[in-house]
Amino acid sequence: MLETTTDPTLKAGLDEFYKIAIDANSVARAIAFAIEQPSDVAINEIIIRPTVQVG
């Protein structure tokens, strides 16, 4: 998105968003964790939150 956005205000907002966004590998690891659970374990919801706090 950063490469195709031409609006400077939107681009600045995206830059700030990506500073606190969760890395794709971290999301993938969380999903893999859920998938790898035994069949007698049900994971109904995954909430993935960044640990970086916006101040």
N, CA, C and O atoms as a Maestro MAE file, in Angstrom:
{
 s_m_m2io_version
 :::
 2.0.0
}

f_m_ct {
 s_m_title
 :::
 protein
 m_atom[220] {
  # First column is atom index #
  i_m_mmod_type
  r_m_x_coord
  r_m_y_coord
  r_m_z_coord
  i_m_residue_number
  s_m_chain_name
  s_m_pdb_residue_name
  s_m_pdb_atom_name
  i_m_atomic_number
  :::
  1 25 0.803 -1.182 0.000 1 A "MET " " N  " 7
  2 3 0.000 0.000 0.000 1 A "MET " " CA " 6
  3 2 0.860 1.265 0.000 1 A "MET " " C  " 6
  4 15 0.511 2.270 -0.619 1 A "MET " " O  " 8
  5 25 1.969 1.195 0.694 2 A "LEU " " N  " 7
  6 3 2.824 2.388 0.755 2 A "LEU " " CA " 6
  7 2 3.342 2.782 -0.625 2 A "LEU " " C  " 6
  8 15 3.520 3.967 -0.905 2 A "LEU " " O  " 8
  9 25 3.582 1.804 -1.481 3 A "GLU " " N  " 7
  10 3 4.122 2.098 -2.802 3 A "GLU " " CA " 6
  11 2 3.081 2.704 -3.739 3 A "GLU " " C  " 6
  12 15 3.441 3.413 -4.678 3 A "GLU " " O  " 8
  13 25 1.802 2.439 -3.501 4 A "THR " " N  " 7
  14 3 0.765 2.909 -4.420 4 A "THR " " CA " 6
  15 2 -0.013 4.114 -3.904 4 A "THR " " C  " 6
  16 15 -0.784 4.709 -4.658 4 A "THR " " O  " 8
  17 25 0.166 4.483 -2.658 5 A "THR " " N  " 7
  18 3 -0.554 5.620 -2.089 5 A "THR " " CA " 6
  19 2 0.132 6.921 -2.494 5 A "THR " " C  " 6
  20 15 1.338 7.083 -2.308 5 A "THR " " O  " 8
  21 25 -0.651 7.845 -3.052 6 A "THR " " N  " 7
  22 3 -0.079 9.114 -3.484 6 A "THR " " CA " 6
  23 2 -0.457 10.277 -2.572 6 A "THR " " C  " 6
  24 15 0.202 11.316 -2.599 6 A "THR " " O  " 8
  25 25 -1.503 10.121 -1.769 7 A "ASP " " N  " 7
  26 3 -1.938 11.184 -0.860 7 A "ASP " " CA " 6
  27 2 -0.933 11.277 0.292 7 A "ASP " " C  " 6
  28 15 -0.785 10.313 1.042 7 A "ASP " " O  " 8
  29 25 -0.234 12.420 0.457 8 A "PRO " " N  " 7
  30 3 0.797 12.546 1.501 8 A "PRO " " CA " 6
  31 2 0.252 12.353 2.922 8 A "PRO " " C  " 6
  32 15 0.940 11.795 3.776 8 A "PRO " " O  " 8
  33 25 -0.978 12.810 3.178 9 A "THR " " N  " 7
  34 3 -1.564 12.660 4.503 9 A "THR " " CA " 6
  35 2 -1.839 11.192 4.800 9 A "THR " " C  " 6
  36 15 -1.535 10.699 5.886 9 A "THR " " O  " 8
  37 25 -2.415 10.503 3.828 10 A "LEU " " N  " 7
  38 3 -2.693 9.077 3.998 10 A "LEU " " CA " 6
  39 2 -1.391 8.293 4.132 10 A "LEU " " C  " 6
  40 15 -1.289 7.385 4.957 10 A "LEU " " O  " 8
  41 25 -0.409 8.644 3.326 11 A "LYS " " N  " 7
  42 3 0.886 7.953 3.390 11 A "LYS " " CA " 6
  43 2 1.535 8.114 4.761 11 A "LYS " " C  " 6
  44 15 2.105 7.161 5.292 11 A "LYS " " O  " 8
  45 25 1.451 9.307 5.333 12 A "ALA " " N  " 7
  46 3 2.009 9.545 6.671 12 A "ALA " " CA " 6
  47 2 1.280 8.692 7.704 12 A "ALA " " C  " 6
  48 15 1.903 8.124 8.601 12 A "ALA " " O  " 8
  49 25 -0.034 8.607 7.575 13 A "GLY " " N  " 7
  50 3 -0.811 7.765 8.486 13 A "GLY " " CA " 6
  51 2 -0.445 6.297 8.356 13 A "GLY " " C  " 6
  52 15 -0.359 5.580 9.353 13 A "GLY " " O  " 8
  53 25 -0.229 5.850 7.122 14 A "LEU " " N  " 7
  54 3 0.171 4.463 6.907 14 A "LEU " " CA " 6
  55 2 1.552 4.196 7.492 14 A "LEU " " C  " 6
  56 15 1.791 3.137 8.073 14 A "LEU " " O  " 8
  57 25 2.454 5.149 7.341 15 A "ASP " " N  " 7
  58 3 3.795 5.005 7.926 15 A "ASP " " CA " 6
  59 2 3.700 4.789 9.434 15 A "ASP " " C  " 6
  60 15 4.378 3.923 9.987 15 A "ASP " " O  " 8
  61 25 2.860 5.574 10.090 16 A "GLU " " N  " 7
  62 3 2.670 5.437 11.538 16 A "GLU " " CA " 6
  63 2 2.036 4.086 11.884 16 A "GLU " " C  " 6
  64 15 2.430 3.439 12.854 16 A "GLU " " O  " 8
  65 25 1.061 3.670 11.091 17 A "PHE " " N  " 7
  66 3 0.394 2.383 11.326 17 A "PHE " " CA " 6
  67 2 1.389 1.239 11.241 17 A "PHE " " C  " 6
  68 15 1.405 0.353 12.095 17 A "PHE " " O  " 8
  69 25 2.222 1.261 10.203 18 A "TYR " " N  " 7
  70 3 3.164 0.160 10.006 18 A "TYR " " CA " 6
  71 2 4.242 0.106 11.086 18 A "TYR " " C  " 6
  72 15 4.863 -0.939 11.283 18 A "TYR " " O  " 8
  73 25 4.470 1.210 11.783 19 A "LYS " " N  " 7
  74 3 5.440 1.193 12.881 19 A "LYS " " CA " 6
  75 2 4.962 0.309 14.028 19 A "LYS " " C  " 6
  76 15 5.778 -0.278 14.740 19 A "LYS " " O  " 8
  77 25 3.632 0.207 14.215 20 A "ILE " " N  " 7
  78 3 3.110 -0.592 15.322 20 A "ILE " " CA " 6
  79 2 2.416 -1.875 14.847 20 A "ILE " " C  " 6
  80 15 1.945 -2.670 15.660 20 A "ILE " " O  " 8
  81 25 2.358 -2.068 13.531 21 A "ALA " " N  " 7
  82 3 1.672 -3.250 12.996 21 A "ALA " " CA " 6
  83 2 2.417 -4.525 13.393 21 A "ALA " " C  " 6
  84 15 3.633 -4.522 13.587 21 A "ALA " " O  " 8
  85 25 1.670 -5.588 13.504 22 A "ILE " " N  " 7
  86 3 2.251 -6.884 13.846 22 A "ILE " " CA " 6
  87 2 2.884 -7.486 12.594 22 A "ILE " " C  " 6
  88 15 2.282 -7.487 11.520 22 A "ILE " " O  " 8
  89 25 4.083 -7.988 12.743 23 A "ASP " " N  " 7
  90 3 4.805 -8.620 11.652 23 A "ASP " " CA " 6
  91 2 4.038 -9.849 11.153 23 A "ASP " " C  " 6
  92 15 3.461 -10.589 11.951 23 A "ASP " " O  " 8
  93 25 4.032 -10.062 9.853 24 A "ALA " " N  " 7
  94 3 3.309 -11.196 9.259 24 A "ALA " " CA " 6
  95 2 3.782 -12.533 9.823 24 A "ALA " " C  " 6
  96 15 2.978 -13.451 9.988 24 A "ALA " " O  " 8
  97 25 5.066 -12.652 10.119 25 A "ASN " " N  " 7
  98 3 5.576 -13.911 10.685 25 A "ASN " " CA " 6
  99 2 4.988 -14.177 12.065 25 A "ASN " " C  " 6
  100 15 4.748 -15.330 12.423 25 A "ASN " " O  " 8
  101 25 4.757 -13.139 12.833 26 A "SER " " N  " 7
  102 3 4.160 -13.313 14.156 26 A "SER " " CA " 6
  103 2 2.717 -13.787 14.043 26 A "SER " " C  " 6
  104 15 2.278 -14.641 14.813 26 A "SER " " O  " 8
  105 25 1.986 -13.237 13.090 27 A "VAL " " N  " 7
  106 3 0.610 -13.680 12.869 27 A "VAL " " CA " 6
  107 2 0.611 -15.138 12.413 27 A "VAL " " C  " 6
  108 15 -0.202 -15.937 12.877 27 A "VAL " " O  " 8
  109 25 1.508 -15.478 11.519 28 A "ALA " " N  " 7
  110 3 1.600 -16.858 11.032 28 A "ALA " " CA " 6
  111 2 1.923 -17.830 12.163 28 A "ALA " " C  " 6
  112 15 1.366 -18.927 12.207 28 A "ALA " " O  " 8
  113 25 2.809 -17.447 13.074 29 A "ARG " " N  " 7
  114 3 3.134 -18.322 14.207 29 A "ARG " " CA " 6
  115 2 1.930 -18.531 15.112 29 A "ARG " " C  " 6
  116 15 1.722 -19.634 15.618 29 A "ARG " " O  " 8
  117 25 1.129 -17.482 15.325 30 A "ALA " " N  " 7
  118 3 -0.067 -17.608 16.151 30 A "ALA " " CA " 6
  119 2 -1.076 -18.564 15.501 30 A "ALA " " C  " 6
  120 15 -1.694 -19.383 16.181 30 A "ALA " " O  " 8
  121 25 -1.231 -18.449 14.194 31 A "ILE " " N  " 7
  122 3 -2.144 -19.349 13.477 31 A "ILE " " CA " 6
  123 2 -1.623 -20.777 13.513 31 A "ILE " " C  " 6
  124 15 -2.390 -21.715 13.728 31 A "ILE " " O  " 8
  125 25 -0.329 -20.944 13.304 32 A "ALA " " N  " 7
  126 3 0.260 -22.287 13.353 32 A "ALA " " CA " 6
  127 2 0.067 -22.907 14.732 32 A "ALA " " C  " 6
  128 15 -0.205 -24.103 14.838 32 A "ALA " " O  " 8
  129 25 0.203 -22.109 15.788 33 A "PHE " " N  " 7
  130 3 -0.030 -22.599 17.147 33 A "PHE " " CA " 6
  131 2 -1.434 -23.166 17.266 33 A "PHE " " C  " 6
  132 15 -1.618 -24.252 17.816 33 A "PHE " " O  " 8
  133 25 -2.428 -22.446 16.759 34 A "ALA " " N  " 7
  134 3 -3.817 -22.901 16.848 34 A "ALA " " CA " 6
  135 2 -4.024 -24.184 16.045 34 A "ALA " " C  " 6
  136 15 -4.706 -25.101 16.504 34 A "ALA " " O  " 8
  137 25 -3.453 -24.251 14.875 35 A "ILE " " N  " 7
  138 3 -3.628 -25.418 14.010 35 A "ILE " " CA " 6
  139 2 -2.971 -26.657 14.600 35 A "ILE " " C  " 6
  140 15 -3.472 -27.767 14.420 35 A "ILE " " O  " 8
  141 25 -1.859 -26.482 15.302 36 A "GLU " " N  " 7
  142 3 -1.093 -27.609 15.822 36 A "GLU " " CA " 6
  143 2 -1.674 -28.233 17.087 36 A "GLU " " C  " 6
  144 15 -1.141 -29.230 17.574 36 A "GLU " " O  " 8
  145 25 -2.737 -27.680 17.622 37 A "GLN " " N  " 7
  146 3 -3.311 -28.218 18.850 37 A "GLN " " CA " 6
  147 2 -3.958 -29.579 18.577 37 A "GLN " " C  " 6
  148 15 -4.429 -29.840 17.470 37 A "GLN " " O  " 8
  149 25 -3.975 -30.442 19.599 38 A "PRO " " N  " 7
  150 3 -4.591 -31.769 19.410 38 A "PRO " " CA " 6
  151 2 -6.089 -31.644 19.119 38 A "PRO " " C  " 6
  152 15 -6.704 -30.611 19.381 38 A "PRO " " O  " 8
  153 25 -6.654 -32.712 18.577 39 A "SER " " N  " 7
  154 3 -8.055 -32.679 18.146 39 A "SER " " CA " 6
  155 2 -9.032 -32.481 19.294 39 A "SER " " C  " 6
  156 15 -10.175 -32.080 19.073 39 A "SER " " O  " 8
  157 25 -8.591 -32.759 20.528 40 A "ASP " " N  " 7
  158 3 -9.505 -32.570 21.661 40 A "ASP " " CA " 6
  159 2 -9.437 -31.153 22.238 40 A "ASP " " C  " 6
  160 15 -10.027 -30.873 23.281 40 A "ASP " " O  " 8
  161 25 -8.719 -30.268 21.556 41 A "VAL " " N  " 7
  162 3 -8.625 -28.865 21.960 41 A "VAL " " CA " 6
  163 2 -9.318 -28.022 20.896 41 A "VAL " " C  " 6
  164 15 -9.011 -28.130 19.709 41 A "VAL " " O  " 8
  165 25 -10.248 -27.186 21.328 42 A "ALA " " N  " 7
  166 3 -10.953 -26.310 20.391 42 A "ALA " " CA " 6
  167 2 -10.517 -24.870 20.635 42 A "ALA " " C  " 6
  168 15 -10.637 -24.349 21.744 42 A "ALA " " O  " 8
  169 25 -10.021 -24.251 19.604 43 A "ILE " " N  " 7
  170 3 -9.688 -22.831 19.662 43 A "ILE " " CA " 6
  171 2 -10.729 -22.127 18.811 43 A "ILE " " C  " 6
  172 15 -10.753 -22.274 17.589 43 A "ILE " " O  " 8
  173 25 -11.580 -21.370 19.462 44 A "ASN " " N  " 7
  174 3 -12.680 -20.715 18.771 44 A "ASN " " CA " 6
  175 2 -12.348 -19.304 18.316 44 A "ASN " " C  " 6
  176 15 -13.004 -18.767 17.424 44 A "ASN " " O  " 8
  177 25 -11.345 -18.707 18.919 45 A "GLU " " N  " 7
  178 3 -11.051 -17.314 18.609 45 A "GLU " " CA " 6
  179 2 -9.584 -17.047 18.889 45 A "GLU " " C  " 6
  180 15 -9.021 -17.549 19.862 45 A "GLU " " O  " 8
  181 25 -8.980 -16.261 18.035 46 A "ILE " " N  " 7
  182 3 -7.607 -15.823 18.250 46 A "ILE " " CA " 6
  183 2 -7.620 -14.297 18.197 46 A "ILE " " C  " 6
  184 15 -8.087 -13.705 17.224 46 A "ILE " " O  " 8
  185 25 -7.113 -13.679 19.229 47 A "ILE " " N  " 7
  186 3 -6.963 -12.229 19.244 47 A "ILE " " CA " 6
  187 2 -5.466 -11.946 19.260 47 A "ILE " " C  " 6
  188 15 -4.754 -12.353 20.178 47 A "ILE " " O  " 8
  189 25 -5.014 -11.262 18.258 48 A "ILE " " N  " 7
  190 3 -3.600 -10.937 18.140 48 A "ILE " " CA " 6
  191 2 -3.474 -9.427 18.256 48 A "ILE " " C  " 6
  192 15 -4.004 -8.680 17.434 48 A "ILE " " O  " 8
  193 25 -2.767 -8.994 19.282 49 A "ARG " " N  " 7
  194 3 -2.615 -7.561 19.526 49 A "ARG " " CA " 6
  195 2 -1.144 -7.196 19.529 49 A "ARG " " C  " 6
  196 15 -0.314 -7.981 19.988 49 A "ARG " " O  " 8
  197 25 -0.808 -6.023 19.028 50 A "PRO " " N  " 7
  198 3 0.592 -5.601 19.094 50 A "PRO " " CA " 6
  199 2 0.945 -5.240 20.542 50 A "PRO " " C  " 6
  200 15 0.098 -4.764 21.298 50 A "PRO " " O  " 8
  201 25 2.173 -5.469 20.903 51 A "THR " " N  " 7
  202 3 2.614 -5.115 22.245 51 A "THR " " CA " 6
  203 2 3.093 -3.674 22.313 51 A "THR " " C  " 6
  204 15 3.283 -3.142 23.406 51 A "THR " " O  " 8
  205 25 3.290 -3.032 21.169 52 A "VAL " " N  " 7
  206 3 3.685 -1.633 21.116 52 A "VAL " " CA " 6
  207 2 2.476 -0.789 21.486 52 A "VAL " " C  " 6
  208 15 1.387 -0.975 20.944 52 A "VAL " " O  " 8
  209 25 2.673 0.118 22.393 53 A "GLN " " N  " 7
  210 3 1.590 1.001 22.838 53 A "GLN " " CA " 6
  211 2 1.701 2.343 22.134 53 A "GLN " " C  " 6
  212 15 2.784 2.923 22.047 53 A "GLN " " O  " 8
  213 25 0.590 2.823 21.640 54 A "VAL " " N  " 7
  214 3 0.563 4.138 21.000 54 A "VAL " " CA " 6
  215 2 0.418 5.172 22.094 54 A "VAL " " C  " 6
  216 15 -0.514 5.099 22.896 54 A "VAL " " O  " 8
  217 25 1.304 6.112 22.140 55 A "GLY " " N  " 7
  218 3 1.277 7.074 23.222 55 A "GLY " " CA " 6
  219 2 1.019 8.413 22.753 55 A "GLY " " C  " 6
  220 15 0.965 9.347 23.553 55 A "GLY " " O  " 8
  :::
 }
 m_bond[219] {
  # First column is bond index #
  i_m_from
  i_m_to
  i_m_order
  :::
  1 1 2 1
  2 2 3 1
  3 3 4 2
  4 3 5 1
  5 5 6 1
  6 6 7 1
  7 7 8 2
  8 7 9 1
  9 9 10 1
  10 10 11 1
  11 11 12 2
  12 11 13 1
  13 13 14 1
  14 14 15 1
  15 15 16 2
  16 15 17 1
  17 17 18 1
  18 18 19 1
  19 19 20 2
  20 19 21 1
  21 21 22 1
  22 22 23 1
  23 23 24 2
  24 23 25 1
  25 25 26 1
  26 26 27 1
  27 27 28 2
  28 27 29 1
  29 29 30 1
  30 30 31 1
  31 31 32 2
  32 31 33 1
  33 33 34 1
  34 34 35 1
  35 35 36 2
  36 35 37 1
  37 37 38 1
  38 38 39 1
  39 39 40 2
  40 39 41 1
  41 41 42 1
  42 42 43 1
  43 43 44 2
  44 43 45 1
  45 45 46 1
  46 46 47 1
  47 47 48 2
  48 47 49 1
  49 49 50 1
  50 50 51 1
  51 51 52 2
  52 51 53 1
  53 53 54 1
  54 54 55 1
  55 55 56 2
  56 55 57 1
  57 57 58 1
  58 58 59 1
  59 59 60 2
  60 59 61 1
  61 61 62 1
  62 62 63 1
  63 63 64 2
  64 63 65 1
  65 65 66 1
  66 66 67 1
  67 67 68 2
  68 67 69 1
  69 69 70 1
  70 70 71 1
  71 71 72 2
  72 71 73 1
  73 73 74 1
  74 74 75 1
  75 75 76 2
  76 75 77 1
  77 77 78 1
  78 78 79 1
  79 79 80 2
  80 79 81 1
  81 81 82 1
  82 82 83 1
  83 83 84 2
  84 83 85 1
  85 85 86 1
  86 86 87 1
  87 87 88 2
  88 87 89 1
  89 89 90 1
  90 90 91 1
  91 91 92 2
  92 91 93 1
  93 93 94 1
  94 94 95 1
  95 95 96 2
  96 95 97 1
  97 97 98 1
  98 98 99 1
  99 99 100 2
  100 99 101 1
  101 101 102 1
  102 102 103 1
  103 103 104 2
  104 103 105 1
  105 105 106 1
  106 106 107 1
  107 107 108 2
  108 107 109 1
  109 109 110 1
  110 110 111 1
  111 111 112 2
  112 111 113 1
  113 113 114 1
  114 114 115 1
  115 115 116 2
  116 115 117 1
  117 117 118 1
  118 118 119 1
  119 119 120 2
  120 119 121 1
  121 121 122 1
  122 122 123 1
  123 123 124 2
  124 123 125 1
  125 125 126 1
  126 126 127 1
  127 127 128 2
  128 127 129 1
  129 129 130 1
  130 130 131 1
  131 131 132 2
  132 131 133 1
  133 133 134 1
  134 134 135 1
  135 135 136 2
  136 135 137 1
  137 137 138 1
  138 138 139 1
  139 139 140 2
  140 139 141 1
  141 141 142 1
  142 142 143 1
  143 143 144 2
  144 143 145 1
  145 145 146 1
  146 146 147 1
  147 147 148 2
  148 147 149 1
  149 149 150 1
  150 150 151 1
  151 151 152 2
  152 151 153 1
  153 153 154 1
  154 154 155 1
  155 155 156 2
  156 155 157 1
  157 157 158 1
  158 158 159 1
  159 159 160 2
  160 159 161 1
  161 161 162 1
  162 162 163 1
  163 163 164 2
  164 163 165 1
  165 165 166 1
  166 166 167 1
  167 167 168 2
  168 167 169 1
  169 169 170 1
  170 170 171 1
  171 171 172 2
  172 171 173 1
  173 173 174 1
  174 174 175 1
  175 175 176 2
  176 175 177 1
  177 177 178 1
  178 178 179 1
  179 179 180 2
  180 179 181 1
  181 181 182 1
  182 182 183 1
  183 183 184 2
  184 183 185 1
  185 185 186 1
  186 186 187 1
  187 187 188 2
  188 187 189 1
  189 189 190 1
  190 190 191 1
  191 191 192 2
  192 191 193 1
  193 193 194 1
  194 194 195 1
  195 195 196 2
  196 195 197 1
  197 197 198 1
  198 198 199 1
  199 199 200 2
  200 199 201 1
  201 201 202 1
  202 202 203 1
  203 203 204 2
  204 203 205 1
  205 205 206 1
  206 206 207 1
  207 207 208 2
  208 207 209 1
  209 209 210 1
  210 210 211 1
  211 211 212 2
  212 211 213 1
  213 213 214 1
  214 214 215 1
  215 215 216 2
  216 215 217 1
  217 217 218 1
  218 218 219 1
  219 219 220 2
  :::
 }
}
